[in-house]
Amino acid sequence: MIEKPIYIKLNLEYDAEPNAPSPEISINDSTLNLKFLLNPFLWDNVEDDEQAELLFYNAIKYRLGGPGSDNFKDYRYYDEGIDNYGFYQIKRSDWKKDFPIDEKIISKNPIGKKDNFKHYVFFFRDNTFECVAEDFKFVKTGKVIKFK
């Protein structure tokens, strides 16, 4: 019998901006950097246009694509207990066999132990971000400067 995945919610003190989080990905060696706008509507400690980043260490693969919030229930590991716009670690996922075909490979020969890799997912308005990495760190990076 296949065990059901377990979701561990990781964004307990922040959320992505619900309308236009503008996720951006950059990679430096094996560290993946996911930048996005924070939600100022739910959190008193977040200003309009404030950005944050999630740094994923020793990342081996990722993807940014559908489903978005309109089709949230189409996510292959959908569970009624998860929140749209949530950031989770998924335990007992089968990421080695069923990661989406539009994956981007960062490293085919990761440095860490295979058992140390974790499957992360962040549900944005128009996209779902997934990453397999050893660990992550959340950092608020400040306001985005808009030129007029």
N, CA, C and O atoms as a GROMACS GRO file, in nm:
protein
  592
    1MET      N    1   0.084  -0.120   0.000
    1MET     CA    2   0.000   0.000   0.000
    1MET      C    3   0.088   0.126   0.000
    1MET      O    4   0.183   0.135   0.077
    2ILE      N    5   0.055   0.220  -0.086
    2ILE     CA    6   0.128   0.346  -0.095
    2ILE      C    7   0.080   0.439   0.015
    2ILE      O    8  -0.040   0.461   0.033
    3GLU      N    9   0.176   0.494   0.090
    3GLU     CA   10   0.141   0.585   0.198
    3GLU      C   11   0.107   0.723   0.141
    3GLU      O   12   0.167   0.768   0.044
    4LYS      N   13   0.012   0.786   0.203
    4LYS     CA   14  -0.032   0.920   0.163
    4LYS      C   15   0.076   1.022   0.201
    4LYS      O   16   0.132   1.015   0.310
    5PRO      N   17   0.105   1.119   0.111
    5PRO     CA   18   0.202   1.224   0.145
    5PRO      C   19   0.157   1.305   0.267
    5PRO      O   20   0.038   1.321   0.292
    6ILE      N   21   0.254   1.354   0.340
    6ILE     CA   22   0.230   1.439   0.456
    6ILE      C   23   0.282   1.578   0.424
    6ILE      O   24   0.396   1.594   0.379
    7TYR      N   25   0.198   1.680   0.447
    7TYR     CA   26   0.236   1.819   0.424
    7TYR      C   27   0.275   1.885   0.555
    7TYR      O   28   0.202   1.877   0.654
    8ILE      N   29   0.392   1.950   0.555
    8ILE     CA   30   0.435   2.029   0.670
    8ILE      C   31   0.438   2.175   0.624
    8ILE      O   32   0.519   2.212   0.540
    9LYS      N   33   0.348   2.256   0.680
    9LYS     CA   34   0.340   2.397   0.638
    9LYS      C   35   0.461   2.473   0.692
    9LYS      O   36   0.493   2.465   0.810
   10LEU      N   37   0.526   2.547   0.603
   10LEU     CA   38   0.649   2.618   0.639
   10LEU      C   39   0.633   2.768   0.645
   10LEU      O   40   0.715   2.836   0.707
   11ASN      N   41   0.529   2.823   0.584
   11ASN     CA   42   0.510   2.969   0.586
   11ASN      C   43   0.405   3.005   0.691
   11ASN      O   44   0.289   3.032   0.660
   12LEU      N   45   0.448   3.006   0.816
   12LEU     CA   46   0.358   3.036   0.926
   12LEU      C   47   0.353   3.185   0.960
   12LEU      O   48   0.263   3.228   1.032
   13GLU      N   49   0.449   3.263   0.908
   13GLU     CA   50   0.454   3.406   0.939
   13GLU      C   51   0.461   3.493   0.814
   13GLU      O   52   0.495   3.611   0.823
   14TYR      N   53   0.430   3.436   0.698
   14TYR     CA   54   0.430   3.512   0.574
   14TYR      C   55   0.351   3.434   0.469
   14TYR      O   56   0.329   3.314   0.482
   15ASP      N   57   0.309   3.506   0.366
   15ASP     CA   58   0.243   3.447   0.250
   15ASP      C   59   0.288   3.525   0.128
   15ASP      O   60   0.336   3.638   0.138
   16ALA      N   61   0.273   3.464   0.012
   16ALA     CA   62   0.301   3.534  -0.112
   16ALA      C   63   0.186   3.630  -0.143
   16ALA      O   64   0.071   3.605  -0.105
   17GLU      N   65   0.217   3.737  -0.210
   17GLU     CA   66   0.117   3.834  -0.254
   17GLU      C   67   0.012   3.757  -0.336
   17GLU      O   68   0.050   3.686  -0.429
   18PRO      N   69  -0.117   3.771  -0.304
   18PRO     CA   70  -0.218   3.688  -0.370
   18PRO      C   71  -0.251   3.726  -0.514
   18PRO      O   72  -0.301   3.641  -0.589
   19ASN      N   73  -0.224   3.848  -0.555
   19ASN     CA   74  -0.262   3.890  -0.690
   19ASN      C   75  -0.148   3.876  -0.790
   19ASN      O   76  -0.167   3.819  -0.898
   20ALA      N   77  -0.033   3.928  -0.756
   20ALA     CA   78   0.082   3.924  -0.847
   20ALA      C   79   0.210   3.902  -0.766
   20ALA      O   80   0.285   3.997  -0.744
   21PRO      N   81   0.237   3.779  -0.723
   21PRO     CA   82   0.357   3.754  -0.642
   21PRO      C   83   0.487   3.765  -0.721
   21PRO      O   84   0.594   3.778  -0.661
   22SER      N   85   0.479   3.760  -0.852
   22SER     CA   86   0.595   3.777  -0.941
   22SER      C   87   0.713   3.688  -0.905
   22SER      O   88   0.822   3.740  -0.880
   23PRO      N   89   0.696   3.556  -0.900
   23PRO     CA   90   0.808   3.470  -0.865
   23PRO      C   91   0.919   3.474  -0.971
   23PRO      O   92   0.892   3.470  -1.091
   24GLU      N   93   1.041   3.483  -0.924
   24GLU     CA   94   1.160   3.484  -1.011
   24GLU      C   95   1.259   3.383  -0.957
   24GLU      O   96   1.279   3.374  -0.836
   25ILE      N   97   1.322   3.309  -1.045
   25ILE     CA   98   1.418   3.205  -1.006
   25ILE      C   99   1.555   3.240  -1.061
   25ILE      O  100   1.569   3.279  -1.177
   26SER      N  101   1.655   3.225  -0.976
   26SER     CA  102   1.794   3.233  -1.020
   26SER      C  103   1.871   3.121  -0.951
   26SER      O  104   1.831   3.072  -0.845
   27ILE      N  105   1.981   3.082  -1.013
   27ILE     CA  106   2.059   2.970  -0.960
   27ILE      C  107   2.205   3.011  -0.955
   27ILE      O  108   2.260   3.066  -1.050
   28ASN      N  109   2.268   2.983  -0.841
   28ASN     CA  110   2.410   3.007  -0.822
   28ASN      C  111   2.470   2.877  -0.770
   28ASN      O  112   2.448   2.839  -0.656
   29ASP      N  113   2.546   2.810  -0.855
   29ASP     CA  114   2.598   2.676  -0.824
   29ASP      C  115   2.480   2.584  -0.793
   29ASP      O  116   2.397   2.560  -0.881
   30SER      N  117   2.471   2.532  -0.673
   30SER     CA  118   2.360   2.441  -0.639
   30SER      C  119   2.257   2.508  -0.548
   30SER      O  120   2.173   2.440  -0.489
   31THR      N  121   2.263   2.642  -0.535
   31THR     CA  122   2.165   2.714  -0.456
   31THR      C  123   2.063   2.779  -0.549
   31THR      O  124   2.098   2.857  -0.637
   32LEU      N  125   1.937   2.746  -0.527
   32LEU     CA  126   1.828   2.805  -0.604
   32LEU      C  127   1.768   2.918  -0.521
   32LEU      O  128   1.740   2.900  -0.402
   33ASN      N  129   1.748   3.033  -0.584
   33ASN     CA  130   1.692   3.150  -0.518
   33ASN      C  131   1.556   3.178  -0.581
   33ASN      O  132   1.547   3.205  -0.701
   34LEU      N  133   1.451   3.172  -0.500
   34LEU     CA  134   1.314   3.202  -0.545
   34LEU      C  135   1.272   3.334  -0.481
   34LEU      O  136   1.249   3.340  -0.360
   35LYS      N  137   1.262   3.440  -0.562
   35LYS     CA  138   1.216   3.571  -0.513
   35LYS      C  139   1.068   3.585  -0.542
   35LYS      O  140   1.019   3.537  -0.644
   36PHE      N  141   0.997   3.652  -0.452
   36PHE     CA  142   0.854   3.676  -0.470
   36PHE      C  143   0.811   3.791  -0.380
   36PHE      O  144   0.879   3.825  -0.283
   37LEU      N  145   0.696   3.850  -0.414
   37LEU     CA  146   0.640   3.957  -0.332
   37LEU      C  147   0.559   3.898  -0.218
   37LEU      O  148   0.492   3.796  -0.234
   38LEU      N  149   0.567   3.964  -0.102
   38LEU     CA  150   0.495   3.919   0.016
   38LEU      C  151   0.354   3.978   0.022
   38LEU      O  152   0.324   4.078  -0.045
   39ASN      N  153   0.269   3.916   0.101
   39ASN     CA  154   0.129   3.957   0.114
   39ASN      C  155   0.114   4.062   0.224
   39ASN      O  156   0.124   4.028   0.342
   40PRO      N  157   0.090   4.189   0.187
   40PRO     CA  158   0.073   4.294   0.288
   40PRO      C  159  -0.068   4.297   0.346
   40PRO      O  160  -0.094   4.370   0.443
   41PHE      N  161  -0.160   4.221   0.289
   41PHE     CA  162  -0.300   4.224   0.332
   41PHE      C  163  -0.323   4.142   0.458
   41PHE      O  164  -0.416   4.169   0.534
   42LEU      N  165  -0.240   4.041   0.481
   42LEU     CA  166  -0.258   3.952   0.597
   42LEU      C  167  -0.162   3.979   0.712
   42LEU      O  168  -0.189   3.941   0.826
   43TRP      N  169  -0.049   4.043   0.682
   43TRP     CA  170   0.056   4.054   0.782
   43TRP      C  171   0.089   4.201   0.811
   43TRP      O  172   0.117   4.278   0.719
   44ASP      N  173   0.085   4.238   0.938
   44ASP     CA  174   0.116   4.375   0.979
   44ASP      C  175   0.263   4.411   0.957
   44ASP      O  176   0.297   4.528   0.941
   45ASN      N  177   0.350   4.310   0.956
   45ASN     CA  178   0.493   4.335   0.943
   45ASN      C  179   0.540   4.335   0.796
   45ASN      O  180   0.660   4.330   0.770
   46VAL      N  181   0.445   4.339   0.701
   46VAL     CA  182   0.479   4.339   0.559
   46VAL      C  183   0.423   4.466   0.495
   46VAL      O  184   0.306   4.501   0.513
   47GLU      N  185   0.509   4.535   0.421
   47GLU     CA  186   0.468   4.656   0.350
   47GLU      C  187   0.432   4.624   0.206
   47GLU      O  188   0.468   4.518   0.154
   48ASP      N  189   0.360   4.715   0.141
   48ASP     CA  190   0.333   4.699  -0.002
   48ASP      C  191   0.465   4.687  -0.078
   48ASP      O  192   0.562   4.755  -0.046
   49ASP      N  193   0.467   4.601  -0.178
   49ASP     CA  194   0.584   4.581  -0.265
   49ASP      C  195   0.708   4.529  -0.191
   49ASP      O  196   0.820   4.549  -0.236
   50GLU      N  197   0.688   4.463  -0.078
   50GLU     CA  198   0.801   4.404  -0.006
   50GLU      C  199   0.829   4.265  -0.062
   50GLU      O  200   0.739   4.185  -0.083
   51GLN      N  201   0.956   4.241  -0.085
   51GLN     CA  202   0.998   4.116  -0.147
   51GLN      C  203   1.070   4.027  -0.046
   51GLN      O  204   1.128   4.074   0.052
   52ALA      N  205   1.065   3.898  -0.074
   52ALA     CA  206   1.138   3.800   0.006
   52ALA      C  207   1.200   3.699  -0.089
   52ALA      O  208   1.171   3.697  -0.208
   53GLU      N  209   1.284   3.616  -0.033
   53GLU     CA  210   1.339   3.507  -0.113
   53GLU      C  211   1.351   3.382  -0.029
   53GLU      O  212   1.372   3.387   0.092
   54LEU      N  213   1.336   3.272  -0.096
   54LEU     CA  214   1.364   3.141  -0.038
   54LEU      C  215   1.489   3.090  -0.105
   54LEU      O  216   1.496   3.081  -0.227
   55LEU      N  217   1.588   3.058  -0.024
   55LEU     CA  218   1.713   3.001  -0.075
   55LEU      C  219   1.708   2.851  -0.050
   55LEU      O  220   1.694   2.807   0.064
   56PHE      N  221   1.721   2.774  -0.156
   56PHE     CA  222   1.719   2.628  -0.146
   56PHE      C  223   1.861   2.578  -0.168
   56PHE      O  224   1.920   2.597  -0.274
   57TYR      N  225   1.916   2.514  -0.065
   57TYR     CA  226   2.055   2.471  -0.066
   57TYR      C  227   2.069   2.329  -0.121
   57TYR      O  228   1.990   2.240  -0.090
   58ASN      N  229   2.172   2.311  -0.202
   58ASN     CA  230   2.201   2.184  -0.267
   58ASN      C  231   2.077   2.134  -0.343
   58ASN      O  232   2.037   2.019  -0.330
   59ALA      N  233   2.018   2.223  -0.420
   59ALA     CA  234   1.899   2.190  -0.499
   59ALA      C  235   1.940   2.101  -0.616
   59ALA      O  236   2.044   2.122  -0.678
   60ILE      N  237   1.857   2.002  -0.646
   60ILE     CA  238   1.888   1.915  -0.759
   60ILE      C  239   1.791   1.931  -0.875
   60ILE      O  240   1.828   1.905  -0.990
   61LYS      N  241   1.667   1.975  -0.848
   61LYS     CA  242   1.572   1.998  -0.955
   61LYS      C  243   1.461   2.090  -0.906
   61LYS      O  244   1.440   2.106  -0.786
   62TYR      N  245   1.392   2.151  -1.002
   62TYR     CA  246   1.281   2.240  -0.969
   62TYR      C  247   1.189   2.252  -1.090
   62TYR      O  248   1.220   2.204  -1.199
   63ARG      N  249   1.077   2.315  -1.068
   63ARG     CA  250   0.986   2.354  -1.176
   63ARG      C  251   0.900   2.470  -1.129
   63ARG      O  252   0.876   2.486  -1.009
   64LEU      N  253   0.855   2.550  -1.223
   64LEU     CA  254   0.759   2.656  -1.198
   64LEU      C  255   0.660   2.649  -1.312
   64LEU      O  256   0.694   2.680  -1.426
   65GLY      N  257   0.537   2.610  -1.282
   65GLY     CA  258   0.435   2.594  -1.385
   65GLY      C  259   0.301   2.567  -1.321
   65GLY      O  260   0.283   2.586  -1.201
   66GLY      N  261   0.206   2.522  -1.402
   66GLY     CA  262   0.072   2.495  -1.352
   66GLY      C  263   0.069   2.381  -1.252
   66GLY      O  264   0.166   2.305  -1.243
   67PRO      N  265  -0.036   2.366  -1.180
   67PRO     CA  266  -0.155   2.448  -1.184
   67PRO      C  267  -0.141   2.575  -1.100
   67PRO      O  268  -0.058   2.582  -1.009
   68GLY      N  269  -0.222   2.673  -1.131
   68GLY     CA  270  -0.231   2.794  -1.050
   68GLY      C  271  -0.348   2.782  -0.954
   68GLY      O  272  -0.404   2.674  -0.938
   69SER      N  273  -0.384   2.891  -0.891
   69SER     CA  274  -0.489   2.886  -0.789
   69SER      C  275  -0.626   2.847  -0.846
   69SER      O  276  -0.708   2.790  -0.774
   70ASP      N  277  -0.652   2.877  -0.974
   70ASP     CA  278  -0.780   2.838  -1.032
   70ASP      C  279  -0.794   2.686  -1.044
   70ASP      O  280  -0.905   2.633  -1.035
   71ASN      N  281  -0.684   2.618  -1.062
   71ASN     CA  282  -0.685   2.472  -1.078
   71ASN      C  283  -0.608   2.404  -0.965
   71ASN      O  284  -0.553   2.295  -0.984
   72PHE      N  285  -0.605   2.465  -0.851
   72PHE     CA  286  -0.530   2.418  -0.736
   72PHE      C  287  -0.556   2.270  -0.704
   72PHE      O  288  -0.465   2.197  -0.665
   73LYS      N  289  -0.679   2.227  -0.721
   73LYS     CA  290  -0.714   2.089  -0.688
   73LYS      C  291  -0.661   1.989  -0.790
   73LYS      O  292  -0.673   1.868  -0.770
   74ASP      N  293  -0.602   2.037  -0.900
   74ASP     CA  294  -0.543   1.948  -0.999
   74ASP      C  295  -0.399   1.908  -0.965
   74ASP      O  296  -0.340   1.826  -1.034
   75TYR      N  297  -0.344   1.965  -0.858
   75TYR     CA  298  -0.207   1.929  -0.819
   75TYR      C  299  -0.203   1.780  -0.787
   75TYR      O  300  -0.293   1.729  -0.720
   76ARG      N  301  -0.103   1.711  -0.833
   76ARG     CA  302  -0.100   1.564  -0.824
   76ARG      C  303  -0.100   1.511  -0.681
   76ARG      O  304  -0.141   1.397  -0.659
   77TYR      N  305  -0.056   1.590  -0.585
   77TYR     CA  306  -0.059   1.548  -0.445
   77TYR      C  307  -0.164   1.627  -0.367
   77TYR      O  308  -0.151   1.644  -0.245
   78TYR      N  309  -0.266   1.676  -0.435
   78TYR     CA  310  -0.365   1.759  -0.367
   78TYR      C  311  -0.424   1.686  -0.246
   78TYR      O  312  -0.452   1.566  -0.250
   79ASP      N  313  -0.442   1.762  -0.140
   79ASP     CA  314  -0.503   1.712  -0.017
   79ASP      C  315  -0.590   1.824   0.036
   79ASP      O  316  -0.553   1.941   0.029
   80GLU      N  317  -0.706   1.790   0.089
   80GLU     CA  318  -0.798   1.893   0.139
   80GLU      C  319  -0.740   1.973   0.256
   80GLU      O  320  -0.791   2.081   0.286
   81GLY      N  321  -0.637   1.923   0.320
   81GLY     CA  322  -0.580   1.992   0.434
   81GLY      C  323  -0.479   2.099   0.400
   81GLY      O  324  -0.430   2.168   0.489
   82ILE      N  325  -0.446   2.116   0.272
   82ILE     CA  326  -0.346   2.216   0.236
   82ILE      C  327  -0.414   2.345   0.190
   82ILE      O  328  -0.527   2.344   0.142
   83ASP      N  329  -0.341   2.455   0.206
   83ASP     CA  330  -0.392   2.587   0.171
   83ASP      C  331  -0.338   2.633   0.037
   83ASP      O  332  -0.221   2.612   0.005
   84ASN      N  333  -0.425   2.695  -0.040
   84ASN     CA  334  -0.378   2.764  -0.159
   84ASN      C  335  -0.287   2.876  -0.109
   84ASN      O  336  -0.315   2.937  -0.006
   85TYR      N  337  -0.181   2.904  -0.178
   85TYR     CA  338  -0.078   3.002  -0.141
   85TYR      C  339   0.012   2.952  -0.028
   85TYR      O  340   0.089   3.030   0.028
   86GLY      N  341   0.005   2.825   0.006
   86GLY     CA  342   0.091   2.770   0.110
   86GLY      C  343   0.226   2.724   0.058
   86GLY      O  344   0.240   2.689  -0.059
   87PHE      N  345   0.324   2.724   0.147
   87PHE     CA  346   0.458   2.671   0.120
   87PHE      C  347   0.476   2.551   0.211
   87PHE      O  348   0.463   2.562   0.333
   88TYR      N  349   0.508   2.436   0.152
   88TYR     CA  350   0.512   2.310   0.226
   88TYR      C  351   0.635   2.227   0.195
   88TYR      O  352   0.694   2.238   0.087
   89GLN      N  353   0.671   2.145   0.290
   89GLN     CA  354   0.758   2.031   0.264
   89GLN      C  355   0.664   1.912   0.253
   89GLN      O  356   0.577   1.892   0.338
   90ILE      N  357   0.682   1.832   0.150
   90ILE     CA  358   0.598   1.714   0.132
   90ILE      C  359   0.680   1.592   0.170
   90ILE      O  360   0.778   1.558   0.103
   91LYS      N  361   0.640   1.526   0.277
   91LYS     CA  362   0.704   1.400   0.316
   91LYS      C  363   0.629   1.286   0.249
   91LYS      O  364   0.508   1.292   0.231
   92ARG      N  365   0.700   1.185   0.214
   92ARG     CA  366   0.647   1.064   0.148
   92ARG      C  367   0.596   1.094   0.007
   92ARG      O  368   0.507   1.023  -0.042
   93SER      N  369   0.649   1.195  -0.059
   93SER     CA  370   0.617   1.214  -0.201
   93SER      C  371   0.706   1.118  -0.279
   93SER      O  372   0.805   1.066  -0.227
   94ASP      N  373   0.670   1.095  -0.401
   94ASP     CA  374   0.750   1.006  -0.486
   94ASP      C  375   0.820   1.089  -0.593
   94ASP      O  376   0.813   1.059  -0.712
   95TRP      N  377   0.889   1.195  -0.548
   95TRP     CA  378   0.951   1.289  -0.641
   95TRP      C  379   1.055   1.225  -0.732
   95TRP      O  380   1.082   1.277  -0.840
   96LYS      N  381   1.113   1.114  -0.690
   96LYS     CA  382   1.213   1.049  -0.776
   96LYS      C  383   1.149   0.989  -0.901
   96LYS      O  384   1.215   0.977  -1.004
   97LYS      N  385   1.021   0.953  -0.892
   97LYS     CA  386   0.954   0.888  -1.005
   97LYS      C  387   0.851   0.976  -1.074
   97LYS      O  388   0.830   0.961  -1.194
   98ASP      N  389   0.788   1.067  -1.002
   98ASP     CA  390   0.677   1.139  -1.065
   98ASP      C  391   0.692   1.291  -1.064
   98ASP      O  392   0.591   1.362  -1.069
   99PHE      N  393   0.815   1.342  -1.058
   99PHE     CA  394   0.834   1.486  -1.071
   99PHE      C  395   0.787   1.525  -1.211
   99PHE      O  396   0.811   1.450  -1.305
  100PRO      N  397   0.722   1.639  -1.229
  100PRO     CA  398   0.667   1.676  -1.360
  100PRO      C  399   0.772   1.677  -1.471
  100PRO      O  400   0.890   1.704  -1.447
  101ILE      N  401   0.727   1.647  -1.591
  101ILE     CA  402   0.820   1.634  -1.704
  101ILE      C  403   0.884   1.767  -1.744
  101ILE      O  404   0.985   1.767  -1.815
  102ASP      N  405   0.828   1.880  -1.701
  102ASP     CA  406   0.889   2.008  -1.733
  102ASP      C  407   0.992   2.052  -1.629
  102ASP      O  408   1.023   2.170  -1.617
  103GLU      N  409   1.045   1.956  -1.554
  103GLU     CA  410   1.146   1.984  -1.452
  103GLU      C  411   1.271   2.044  -1.513
  103GLU      O  412   1.302   2.023  -1.630
  104LYS      N  413   1.340   2.120  -1.431
  104LYS     CA  414   1.470   2.175  -1.468
  104LYS      C  415   1.572   2.110  -1.374
  104LYS      O  416   1.561   2.122  -1.252
  105ILE      N  417   1.671   2.042  -1.431
  105ILE     CA  418   1.773   1.972  -1.352
  105ILE      C  419   1.886   2.070  -1.321
  105ILE      O  420   1.938   2.136  -1.410
  106ILE      N  421   1.922   2.077  -1.194
  106ILE     CA  422   2.035   2.160  -1.152
  106ILE      C  423   2.159   2.075  -1.138
  106ILE      O  424   2.268   2.116  -1.178
  107SER      N  425   2.142   1.955  -1.080
  107SER     CA  426   2.256   1.866  -1.059
  107SER      C  427   2.213   1.721  -1.074
  107SER      O  428   2.120   1.676  -1.007
  108LYS      N  429   2.280   1.648  -1.162
  108LYS     CA  430   2.252   1.505  -1.177
  108LYS      C  431   2.333   1.424  -1.077
  108LYS      O  432   2.302   1.307  -1.051
  109ASN      N  433   2.437   1.484  -1.022
  109ASN     CA  434   2.522   1.417  -0.924
  109ASN      C  435   2.532   1.501  -0.797
  109ASN      O  436   2.634   1.564  -0.772
  110PRO      N  437   2.424   1.501  -0.717
  110PRO     CA  438   2.425   1.584  -0.596
  110PRO      C  439   2.531   1.540  -0.496
  110PRO      O  440   2.569   1.423  -0.491
  111ILE      N  441   2.576   1.637  -0.417
  111ILE     CA  442   2.681   1.612  -0.319
  111ILE      C  443   2.628   1.541  -0.195
  111ILE      O  444   2.698   1.456  -0.140
  112GLY      N  445   2.509   1.574  -0.151
  112GLY     CA  446   2.455   1.522  -0.025
  112GLY      C  447   2.407   1.379  -0.034
  112GLY      O  448   2.406   1.317  -0.140
  113LYS      N  449   2.367   1.327   0.081
  113LYS     CA  450   2.310   1.193   0.088
  113LYS      C  451   2.170   1.194   0.030
  113LYS      O  452   2.095   1.290   0.050
  114LYS      N  453   2.134   1.089  -0.041
  114LYS     CA  454   2.002   1.083  -0.106
  114LYS      C  455   1.888   1.096  -0.006
  114LYS      O  456   1.784   1.151  -0.040
  115ASP      N  457   1.906   1.048   0.115
  115ASP     CA  458   1.800   1.055   0.215
  115ASP      C  459   1.781   1.196   0.272
  115ASP      O  460   1.680   1.222   0.338
  116ASN      N  461   1.875   1.286   0.249
  116ASN     CA  462   1.866   1.422   0.303
  116ASN      C  463   1.784   1.517   0.217
  116ASN      O  464   1.752   1.627   0.261
  117PHE      N  465   1.749   1.477   0.096
  117PHE     CA  466   1.677   1.566   0.006
  117PHE      C  467   1.529   1.570   0.042
  117PHE      O  468   1.468   1.469   0.078
  118LYS      N  469   1.474   1.691   0.032
  118LYS     CA  470   1.334   1.714   0.068
  118LYS      C  471   1.260   1.773  -0.052
  118LYS      O  472   1.318   1.843  -0.136
  119HIS      N  473   1.133   1.743  -0.058
  119HIS     CA  474   1.047   1.793  -0.166
  119HIS      C  475   0.968   1.912  -0.111
  119HIS      O  476   0.893   1.899  -0.014
  120TYR      N  477   0.986   2.030  -0.173
  120TYR     CA  478   0.918   2.152  -0.132
  120TYR      C  479   0.820   2.194  -0.241
  120TYR      O  480   0.845   2.172  -0.359
  121VAL      N  481   0.708   2.254  -0.200
  121VAL     CA  482   0.612   2.307  -0.296
  121VAL      C  483   0.555   2.438  -0.242
  121VAL      O  484   0.526   2.450  -0.123
  122PHE      N  485   0.540   2.536  -0.331
  122PHE     CA  486   0.482   2.665  -0.296
  122PHE      C  487   0.375   2.695  -0.401
  122PHE      O  488   0.404   2.698  -0.521
  123PHE      N  489   0.253   2.717  -0.356
  123PHE     CA  490   0.142   2.744  -0.446
  123PHE      C  491   0.124   2.895  -0.461
  123PHE      O  492   0.090   2.964  -0.365
  124PHE      N  493   0.149   2.945  -0.580
  124PHE     CA  494   0.128   3.085  -0.613
  124PHE      C  495  -0.002   3.100  -0.690
  124PHE      O  496  -0.067   3.002  -0.725
  125ARG      N  497  -0.040   3.223  -0.718
  125ARG     CA  498  -0.166   3.248  -0.788
  125ARG      C  499  -0.171   3.179  -0.924
  125ARG      O  500  -0.266   3.108  -0.955
  126ASP      N  501  -0.069   3.200  -1.006
  126ASP     CA  502  -0.071   3.148  -1.142
  126ASP      C  503   0.020   3.028  -1.163
  126ASP      O  504   0.020   2.969  -1.272
  127ASN      N  505   0.095   2.990  -1.063
  127ASN     CA  506   0.194   2.883  -1.078
  127ASN      C  507   0.207   2.801  -0.951
  127ASN      O  508   0.165   2.841  -0.842
  128THR      N  509   0.265   2.686  -0.968
  128THR     CA  510   0.308   2.603  -0.857
  128THR      C  511   0.459   2.588  -0.871
  128THR      O  512   0.509   2.551  -0.978
  129PHE      N  513   0.532   2.616  -0.763
  129PHE     CA  514   0.677   2.598  -0.761
  129PHE      C  515   0.708   2.471  -0.684
  129PHE      O  516   0.653   2.449  -0.576
  130GLU      N  517   0.794   2.388  -0.739
  130GLU     CA  518   0.841   2.269  -0.670
  130GLU      C  519   0.993   2.266  -0.676
  130GLU      O  520   1.054   2.309  -0.774
  131CYS      N  521   1.053   2.213  -0.571
  131CYS     CA  522   1.198   2.205  -0.565
  131CYS      C  523   1.237   2.084  -0.479
  131CYS      O  524   1.170   2.053  -0.380
  132VAL      N  525   1.344   2.019  -0.517
  132VAL     CA  526   1.403   1.915  -0.435
  132VAL      C  527   1.540   1.965  -0.394
  132VAL      O  528   1.625   1.991  -0.478
  133ALA      N  529   1.561   1.977  -0.263
  133ALA     CA  530   1.686   2.032  -0.209
  133ALA      C  531   1.708   1.977  -0.069
  133ALA      O  532   1.620   1.913  -0.012
  134GLU      N  533   1.826   2.002  -0.015
  134GLU     CA  534   1.856   1.955   0.121
  134GLU      C  535   1.794   2.042   0.228
  134GLU      O  536   1.750   1.992   0.331
  135ASP      N  537   1.789   2.173   0.204
  135ASP     CA  538   1.739   2.263   0.307
  135ASP      C  539   1.701   2.396   0.242
  135ASP      O  540   1.726   2.417   0.123
  136PHE      N  541   1.641   2.486   0.319
  136PHE     CA  542   1.603   2.616   0.268
  136PHE      C  543   1.617   2.721   0.378
  136PHE      O  544   1.629   2.688   0.496
  137LYS      N  545   1.613   2.847   0.336
  137LYS     CA  546   1.616   2.959   0.429
  137LYS      C  547   1.525   3.068   0.371
  137LYS      O  548   1.527   3.095   0.251
  138PHE      N  549   1.445   3.131   0.458
  138PHE     CA  550   1.358   3.243   0.419
  138PHE      C  551   1.426   3.373   0.459
  138PHE      O  552   1.476   3.385   0.571
  139VAL      N  553   1.427   3.471   0.367
  139VAL     CA  554   1.490   3.600   0.393
  139VAL      C  555   1.402   3.710   0.334
  139VAL      O  556   1.366   3.705   0.217
  140LYS      N  557   1.368   3.810   0.417
  140LYS     CA  558   1.300   3.930   0.364
  140LYS      C  559   1.407   4.019   0.304
  140LYS      O  560   1.509   4.045   0.368
  141THR      N  561   1.384   4.066   0.182
  141THR     CA  562   1.486   4.144   0.114
  141THR      C  563   1.454   4.292   0.097
  141THR      O  564   1.537   4.368   0.046
  142GLY      N  565   1.334   4.335   0.139
  142GLY     CA  566   1.301   4.476   0.134
  142GLY      C  567   1.205   4.510   0.022
  142GLY      O  568   1.155   4.423  -0.049
  143LYS      N  569   1.180   4.639   0.010
  143LYS     CA  570   1.083   4.688  -0.090
  143LYS      C  571   1.144   4.686  -0.230
  143LYS      O  572   1.261   4.717  -0.250
  144VAL      N  573   1.060   4.650  -0.326
  144VAL     CA  574   1.100   4.658  -0.465
  144VAL      C  575   1.082   4.803  -0.510
  144VAL      O  576   0.977   4.863  -0.489
  145ILE      N  577   1.184   4.858  -0.572
  145ILE     CA  578   1.178   4.995  -0.618
  145ILE      C  579   1.116   4.996  -0.757
  145ILE      O  580   1.166   4.929  -0.848
  146LYS      N  581   1.008   5.071  -0.772
  146LYS     CA  582   0.941   5.082  -0.902
  146LYS      C  583   0.976   5.215  -0.965
  146LYS      O  584   0.963   5.320  -0.902
  147PHE      N  585   1.018   5.211  -1.089
  147PHE     CA  586   1.051   5.333  -1.162
  147PHE      C  587   0.929   5.381  -1.237
  147PHE      O  588   0.858   5.302  -1.300
  148LYS      N  589   0.904   5.511  -1.231
  148LYS     CA  590   0.786   5.567  -1.298
  148LYS      C  591   0.824   5.634  -1.426
  148LYS      O  592   0.738   5.687  -1.496
   0.00000   0.00000   0.00000
